[in-house]
Amino acid sequence: METHTHTEVVSAPLDLCFEVLVDFAHYPQWFGMIQTARIVESDPAAGTWTVEYELHAIVRTIRYTLSYESKRPHRLSWKMTAGDLAAIKGSYDLVELERGLTEATCTQALDVGFWVPGPLRRIFEQSALTDSVREFKQAVEERADEID
């Protein structure tokens, strides 16, 4: 399973970045591929969540469940516990660069569980990760603008 990483600098406070990350119910509003996100279990005080997703892929809908653990407000990590793919694991690491400016780094490894030509798989995996981090950045910055 190959790991990919993408970093963006977000014009928003660290705490707001973390709050958007754990606002799973709103993922379909800003994350283009996600059709539905259903919270199965939630213990925000313990920093744990289980969320079922449906994603619109080019050829079909993909379903999977992720188990999340957090170290508020700096880290959110996940692993797949069930679904149509073989495995997913990843994390977001948030670092406050200065007040109102946060570095967000997403690292993810994905095993689709079926054969895809290597070059196509790598392009898809990296572009999907890059797009998702950019969509996260946009969602956080829009929410920050609403607060100001």
GROMACS elastic network, one bead per residue, 0.5 to 0.9 nm:
[ bonds ]
;  ai    aj funct       b0    kb
    1    87     6  0.84660   500
    1    88     6  0.89571   500
    1   109     6  0.59186   500
    1   110     6  0.61409   500
    1   111     6  0.57167   500
    2   108     6  0.84088   500
    2   109     6  0.56002   500
    2   110     6  0.69847   500
    2   111     6  0.80298   500
    2   122     6  0.83500   500
    3    90     6  0.85505   500
    3   107     6  0.68077   500
    3   108     6  0.55046   500
    3   110     6  0.73422   500
    4   106     6  0.82112   500
    4   107     6  0.56407   500
    4   108     6  0.54796   500
    4   109     6  0.63377   500
    4   110     6  0.88293   500
    4   122     6  0.89443   500
    4   125     6  0.75678   500
    4   126     6  0.62472   500
    4   129     6  0.75161   500
    5   105     6  0.69153   500
    5   106     6  0.55666   500
    5   108     6  0.65002   500
    5   109     6  0.89553   500
    5   126     6  0.78988   500
    5   129     6  0.75334   500
    5   130     6  0.81137   500
    6   104     6  0.83203   500
    6   105     6  0.56948   500
    6   106     6  0.54757   500
    6   107     6  0.66638   500
    6   126     6  0.83259   500
    6   129     6  0.69631   500
    6   130     6  0.58770   500
    6   133     6  0.70908   500
    7   103     6  0.69227   500
    7   104     6  0.55313   500
    7   106     6  0.63708   500
    7   107     6  0.87732   500
    7   130     6  0.82415   500
    7   133     6  0.74193   500
    7   134     6  0.89177   500
    8   102     6  0.84455   500
    8   103     6  0.59706   500
    8   104     6  0.54322   500
    8   105     6  0.65972   500
    8   106     6  0.88388   500
    8   133     6  0.70421   500
    8   134     6  0.71109   500
    8   137     6  0.71620   500
    9    12     6  0.89259   500
    9    97     6  0.86944   500
    9   101     6  0.69035   500
    9   102     6  0.57021   500
    9   104     6  0.61383   500
    9   105     6  0.86996   500
    9   137     6  0.77577   500
   10    13     6  0.81702   500
   10    14     6  0.89024   500
   10    17     6  0.80477   500
   10   100     6  0.82952   500
   10   101     6  0.57813   500
   10   102     6  0.51119   500
   10   103     6  0.60955   500
   10   104     6  0.69098   500
   10   136     6  0.89722   500
   10   137     6  0.56047   500
   10   138     6  0.81859   500
   10   140     6  0.75178   500
   10   141     6  0.68854   500
   11   100     6  0.59438   500
   11   102     6  0.65352   500
   11   103     6  0.88928   500
   11   137     6  0.80850   500
   11   140     6  0.80955   500
   11   141     6  0.60205   500
   11   144     6  0.81005   500
   12    15     6  0.84837   500
   12    16     6  0.66741   500
   12    17     6  0.67832   500
   12    99     6  0.81932   500
   12   101     6  0.52168   500
   12   102     6  0.62922   500
   12   137     6  0.88508   500
   12   140     6  0.67886   500
   12   141     6  0.59916   500
   12   143     6  0.87597   500
   12   144     6  0.60377   500
   12   145     6  0.88328   500
   13    16     6  0.54300   500
   13    17     6  0.64476   500
   13    18     6  0.89115   500
   13    96     6  0.73712   500
   13    98     6  0.85059   500
   13    99     6  0.63694   500
   13   101     6  0.57705   500
   13   102     6  0.62081   500
   13   144     6  0.81586   500
   14    17     6  0.51686   500
   14    18     6  0.63868   500
   14    19     6  0.87596   500
   14    73     6  0.69405   500
   14    74     6  0.77695   500
   14    94     6  0.68439   500
   14    95     6  0.70599   500
   14    96     6  0.57290   500
   14    97     6  0.89482   500
   14    99     6  0.82282   500
   14   100     6  0.71630   500
   14   101     6  0.72852   500
   14   102     6  0.55927   500
   14   103     6  0.84579   500
   15    18     6  0.51529   500
   15    19     6  0.61902   500
   15    20     6  0.87688   500
   15    72     6  0.83939   500
   15    73     6  0.59598   500
   15    74     6  0.85384   500
   16    20     6  0.62521   500
   16    21     6  0.86245   500
   16    73     6  0.89630   500
   16   140     6  0.70497   500
   16   143     6  0.83187   500
   16   144     6  0.75366   500
   17    20     6  0.53496   500
   17    21     6  0.63551   500
   17    22     6  0.89763   500
   17    73     6  0.83190   500
   17    94     6  0.77830   500
   17   102     6  0.76737   500
   17   104     6  0.82475   500
   17   136     6  0.85737   500
   17   137     6  0.82933   500
   17   140     6  0.60082   500
   17   141     6  0.87518   500
   18    21     6  0.50344   500
   18    22     6  0.64328   500
   18    23     6  0.86739   500
   18    72     6  0.73051   500
   18    73     6  0.55959   500
   18    74     6  0.72818   500
   18    75     6  0.80287   500
   18    76     6  0.81578   500
   18    94     6  0.77080   500
   19    22     6  0.53663   500
   19    23     6  0.61401   500
   19    73     6  0.82515   500
   19   140     6  0.89333   500
   20    23     6  0.50711   500
   20    24     6  0.78802   500
   20    26     6  0.84184   500
   20    27     6  0.87343   500
   20   136     6  0.79568   500
   20   139     6  0.77117   500
   20   140     6  0.63660   500
   20   143     6  0.85492   500
   21    24     6  0.69354   500
   21    27     6  0.85705   500
   21    76     6  0.78383   500
   21    92     6  0.85364   500
   21   136     6  0.78341   500
   21   140     6  0.88343   500
   22    25     6  0.85673   500
   22    44     6  0.87766   500
   22    49     6  0.85087   500
   22    76     6  0.82021   500
   23    26     6  0.58531   500
   23    27     6  0.71089   500
   24    27     6  0.53004   500
   24    28     6  0.84330   500
   24    37     6  0.64971   500
   24    38     6  0.77586   500
   24    39     6  0.71830   500
   24    51     6  0.75210   500
   25    28     6  0.73481   500
   25    29     6  0.87178   500
   25    36     6  0.81393   500
   25    37     6  0.56516   500
   25    38     6  0.64825   500
   25    39     6  0.69549   500
   25    51     6  0.89105   500
   26    29     6  0.54632   500
   26    30     6  0.72067   500
   26    31     6  0.86455   500
   26    37     6  0.77049   500
   27    30     6  0.55831   500
   27    31     6  0.54143   500
   27    32     6  0.85634   500
   27    34     6  0.68414   500
   27    35     6  0.85690   500
   27    36     6  0.78538   500
   27    37     6  0.66956   500
   28    31     6  0.54558   500
   28    32     6  0.68918   500
   28    33     6  0.77049   500
   28    34     6  0.50471   500
   28    35     6  0.54817   500
   28    36     6  0.58214   500
   28    37     6  0.67194   500
   29    32     6  0.76416   500
   29    34     6  0.83662   500
   29    35     6  0.86996   500
   29   139     6  0.89134   500
   30    34     6  0.84978   500
   30   135     6  0.63642   500
   30   136     6  0.72611   500
   30   138     6  0.82499   500
   30   139     6  0.61852   500
   31    34     6  0.57707   500
   31    35     6  0.86118   500
   31   131     6  0.87040   500
   31   132     6  0.63947   500
   31   135     6  0.60077   500
   31   136     6  0.72106   500
   31   139     6  0.86372   500
   32    35     6  0.79046   500
   32    55     6  0.88315   500
   32    56     6  0.85910   500
   32   131     6  0.86540   500
   32   132     6  0.78415   500
   32   135     6  0.77522   500
   33    54     6  0.85161   500
   33    55     6  0.53009   500
   33    56     6  0.52709   500
   33    57     6  0.69807   500
   33   128     6  0.89137   500
   33   132     6  0.86702   500
   34    37     6  0.72105   500
   34    53     6  0.69631   500
   34    54     6  0.59945   500
   34    56     6  0.63388   500
   35    53     6  0.75234   500
   35    54     6  0.54739   500
   35    55     6  0.53896   500
   35    56     6  0.63477   500
   35    61     6  0.88404   500
   36    52     6  0.79497   500
   36    53     6  0.55952   500
   36    54     6  0.51990   500
   36    55     6  0.72149   500
   37    51     6  0.64858   500
   37    52     6  0.56932   500
   37    54     6  0.67795   500
   38    50     6  0.86136   500
   38    51     6  0.55163   500
   38    52     6  0.51250   500
   38    53     6  0.65330   500
   39    42     6  0.68637   500
   39    49     6  0.72682   500
   39    50     6  0.60462   500
   39    52     6  0.64218   500
   39    53     6  0.89207   500
   40    49     6  0.75974   500
   40    50     6  0.53883   500
   40    51     6  0.54402   500
   40    52     6  0.68088   500
   40    65     6  0.89885   500
   41    48     6  0.80568   500
   41    49     6  0.54605   500
   41    51     6  0.71075   500
   42    45     6  0.89612   500
   42    46     6  0.88661   500
   42    47     6  0.82582   500
   42    48     6  0.61339   500
   42    50     6  0.64999   500
   42    51     6  0.85742   500
   43    46     6  0.54251   500
   43    47     6  0.60306   500
   43    48     6  0.52766   500
   43    49     6  0.61763   500
   44    48     6  0.59983   500
   44    49     6  0.72946   500
   44    70     6  0.89612   500
   45    48     6  0.78810   500
   46    49     6  0.89846   500
   46    69     6  0.83347   500
   46    70     6  0.81745   500
   47    68     6  0.78521   500
   47    69     6  0.56161   500
   47    71     6  0.68423   500
   47    72     6  0.72636   500
   47    76     6  0.86909   500
   48    67     6  0.74639   500
   48    68     6  0.53896   500
   48    70     6  0.64637   500
   49    66     6  0.82298   500
   49    67     6  0.59602   500
   49    68     6  0.50612   500
   49    69     6  0.68213   500
   49    70     6  0.89243   500
   50    65     6  0.69466   500
   50    66     6  0.57274   500
   50    68     6  0.61075   500
   50    81     6  0.89657   500
   51    64     6  0.84928   500
   51    65     6  0.55543   500
   51    66     6  0.54644   500
   51    67     6  0.66452   500
   51    68     6  0.80597   500
   52    63     6  0.73362   500
   52    64     6  0.58224   500
   52    66     6  0.65160   500
   52    82     6  0.88450   500
   52    83     6  0.88522   500
   53    62     6  0.80036   500
   53    63     6  0.55752   500
   53    64     6  0.54742   500
   53    65     6  0.60867   500
   53    66     6  0.79990   500
   54    61     6  0.64386   500
   54    62     6  0.55923   500
   54    64     6  0.68263   500
   54    65     6  0.89919   500
   55    60     6  0.84973   500
   55    61     6  0.55320   500
   55    62     6  0.51091   500
   55    63     6  0.64134   500
   55    64     6  0.85836   500
   56    59     6  0.81601   500
   56    60     6  0.64338   500
   56    62     6  0.65218   500
   57    60     6  0.52649   500
   57    61     6  0.56051   500
   57    62     6  0.66340   500
   58    61     6  0.81113   500
   62    83     6  0.78401   500
   62    84     6  0.60364   500
   62    85     6  0.77373   500
   63    82     6  0.84941   500
   63    83     6  0.54586   500
   63    84     6  0.56440   500
   63    85     6  0.79853   500
   64    80     6  0.69869   500
   64    81     6  0.76601   500
   64    82     6  0.55177   500
   64    84     6  0.59905   500
   64    85     6  0.71500   500
   65    79     6  0.84280   500
   65    80     6  0.56896   500
   65    81     6  0.56642   500
   65    82     6  0.51936   500
   65    83     6  0.60492   500
   66    78     6  0.61254   500
   66    79     6  0.54437   500
   66    81     6  0.57844   500
   66    82     6  0.74451   500
   66    83     6  0.88944   500
   66    88     6  0.81397   500
   66    89     6  0.85687   500
   67    77     6  0.83502   500
   67    78     6  0.54209   500
   67    79     6  0.55006   500
   67    80     6  0.62458   500
   67    81     6  0.65125   500
   68    76     6  0.68216   500
   68    77     6  0.56153   500
   68    79     6  0.68557   500
   68    80     6  0.89993   500
   69    75     6  0.83318   500
   69    76     6  0.58760   500
   69    77     6  0.54161   500
   69    78     6  0.63921   500
   70    73     6  0.77936   500
   70    74     6  0.79139   500
   70    75     6  0.54936   500
   70    77     6  0.62036   500
   70    78     6  0.87395   500
   71    74     6  0.58928   500
   71    75     6  0.50467   500
   71    76     6  0.64878   500
   71    77     6  0.87477   500
   72    75     6  0.62600   500
   72    76     6  0.77148   500
   73    76     6  0.82659   500
   73    94     6  0.74049   500
   74    92     6  0.80503   500
   74    93     6  0.57230   500
   74    95     6  0.65424   500
   74    96     6  0.87377   500
   75    91     6  0.69777   500
   75    92     6  0.56021   500
   75    94     6  0.61764   500
   76    90     6  0.85019   500
   76    91     6  0.54504   500
   76    92     6  0.52006   500
   76    93     6  0.67740   500
   76    94     6  0.87189   500
   77    89     6  0.76036   500
   77    90     6  0.56324   500
   77    92     6  0.63296   500
   77    93     6  0.85060   500
   78    88     6  0.78747   500
   78    89     6  0.54824   500
   78    90     6  0.53898   500
   78    91     6  0.61178   500
   79    87     6  0.75804   500
   79    88     6  0.55700   500
   79    90     6  0.65956   500
   79    91     6  0.89058   500
   80    83     6  0.74553   500
   80    85     6  0.86278   500
   80    86     6  0.84769   500
   80    87     6  0.58647   500
   80    88     6  0.51589   500
   80    89     6  0.63903   500
   81    87     6  0.81826   500
   81    88     6  0.87198   500
   82    85     6  0.81191   500
   82    86     6  0.86056   500
   82    87     6  0.85241   500
   83    86     6  0.75605   500
   83    87     6  0.84673   500
   84    87     6  0.89387   500
   84   112     6  0.80056   500
   84   113     6  0.81774   500
   85    88     6  0.76568   500
   85   110     6  0.82420   500
   85   111     6  0.65860   500
   85   113     6  0.55038   500
   85   114     6  0.82305   500
   86   110     6  0.78920   500
   86   111     6  0.53026   500
   86   112     6  0.53985   500
   86   114     6  0.81976   500
   87   109     6  0.79160   500
   87   110     6  0.57897   500
   87   111     6  0.50064   500
   87   112     6  0.68748   500
   87   113     6  0.75568   500
   88   108     6  0.72163   500
   88   109     6  0.57360   500
   88   111     6  0.63894   500
   88   112     6  0.83643   500
   89   107     6  0.84603   500
   89   108     6  0.57502   500
   89   109     6  0.54381   500
   89   110     6  0.67309   500
   90   106     6  0.72753   500
   90   107     6  0.53062   500
   90   109     6  0.61339   500
   90   110     6  0.85345   500
   91   105     6  0.80494   500
   91   106     6  0.56697   500
   91   107     6  0.53810   500
   91   108     6  0.64834   500
   92   104     6  0.66717   500
   92   105     6  0.55069   500
   92   107     6  0.65239   500
   92   108     6  0.87848   500
   93   103     6  0.80013   500
   93   104     6  0.58492   500
   93   105     6  0.51945   500
   93   106     6  0.65159   500
   93   107     6  0.83811   500
   94   102     6  0.65085   500
   94   103     6  0.56407   500
   94   105     6  0.65258   500
   94   106     6  0.88951   500
   95    98     6  0.89766   500
   95   101     6  0.87026   500
   95   102     6  0.55595   500
   95   103     6  0.50853   500
   95   104     6  0.66956   500
   95   105     6  0.85658   500
   96    99     6  0.69716   500
   96   100     6  0.77945   500
   96   101     6  0.61351   500
   96   103     6  0.63125   500
   96   104     6  0.89160   500
   97   100     6  0.81306   500
   97   101     6  0.55761   500
   97   102     6  0.54307   500
   97   103     6  0.64923   500
   98   101     6  0.52861   500
   98   102     6  0.71404   500
   99   102     6  0.80534   500
  104   133     6  0.79792   500
  104   137     6  0.82249   500
  105   133     6  0.80255   500
  106   129     6  0.77040   500
  106   130     6  0.86989   500
  106   133     6  0.69268   500
  107   129     6  0.82446   500
  108   125     6  0.89406   500
  108   129     6  0.75552   500
  109   125     6  0.85359   500
  110   113     6  0.89667   500
  110   125     6  0.74406   500
  111   114     6  0.81488   500
  112   115     6  0.79192   500
  112   116     6  0.83922   500
  112   121     6  0.89825   500
  115   118     6  0.85673   500
  115   121     6  0.89122   500
  116   119     6  0.84954   500
  116   120     6  0.68599   500
  116   121     6  0.57818   500
  117   120     6  0.55034   500
  117   121     6  0.60419   500
  117   122     6  0.87197   500
  118   121     6  0.50810   500
  118   122     6  0.61632   500
  118   123     6  0.86301   500
  119   122     6  0.52817   500
  119   123     6  0.62304   500
  119   124     6  0.86319   500
  120   123     6  0.51754   500
  120   124     6  0.60830   500
  120   125     6  0.85130   500
  121   124     6  0.51806   500
  121   125     6  0.60098   500
  121   126     6  0.85306   500
  122   125     6  0.51545   500
  122   126     6  0.60386   500
  122   127     6  0.83725   500
  123   126     6  0.53639   500
  123   127     6  0.59237   500
  123   128     6  0.83436   500
  124   127     6  0.52450   500
  124   128     6  0.58575   500
  124   129     6  0.84491   500
  125   128     6  0.52980   500
  125   129     6  0.62342   500
  125   130     6  0.86604   500
  126   129     6  0.51770   500
  126   130     6  0.60659   500
  126   131     6  0.84897   500
  127   130     6  0.50232   500
  127   131     6  0.59044   500
  127   132     6  0.84163   500
  128   131     6  0.51875   500
  128   132     6  0.61021   500
  128   133     6  0.87186   500
  129   132     6  0.51692   500
  129   133     6  0.62971   500
  129   134     6  0.86603   500
  130   133     6  0.53249   500
  130   134     6  0.62405   500
  130   135     6  0.86239   500
  131   134     6  0.51282   500
  131   135     6  0.60745   500
  131   136     6  0.85555   500
  132   135     6  0.50147   500
  132   136     6  0.61031   500
  132   137     6  0.86207   500
  133   137     6  0.61767   500
  133   138     6  0.86639   500
  134   137     6  0.50065   500
  134   138     6  0.62402   500
  134   139     6  0.86341   500
  135   138     6  0.51039   500
  135   139     6  0.61422   500
  135   140     6  0.86503   500
  136   139     6  0.51120   500
  136   140     6  0.61906   500
  136   141     6  0.85810   500
  137   140     6  0.52838   500
  137   141     6  0.61217   500
  137   142     6  0.85662   500
  138   141     6  0.51808   500
  138   142     6  0.60539   500
  138   143     6  0.85499   500
  139   142     6  0.52354   500
  139   143     6  0.62220   500
  139   144     6  0.86453   500
  140   143     6  0.50979   500
  140   144     6  0.61136   500
  140   145     6  0.86481   500
  141   145     6  0.61774   500
  141   146     6  0.86903   500
  142   145     6  0.50826   500
  142   146     6  0.63721   500
  142   147     6  0.88607   500
  143   146     6  0.50846   500
  143   147     6  0.64673   500
  143   148     6  0.89229   500
  144   147     6  0.51637   500
  144   148     6  0.63856   500
  145   148     6  0.52259   500
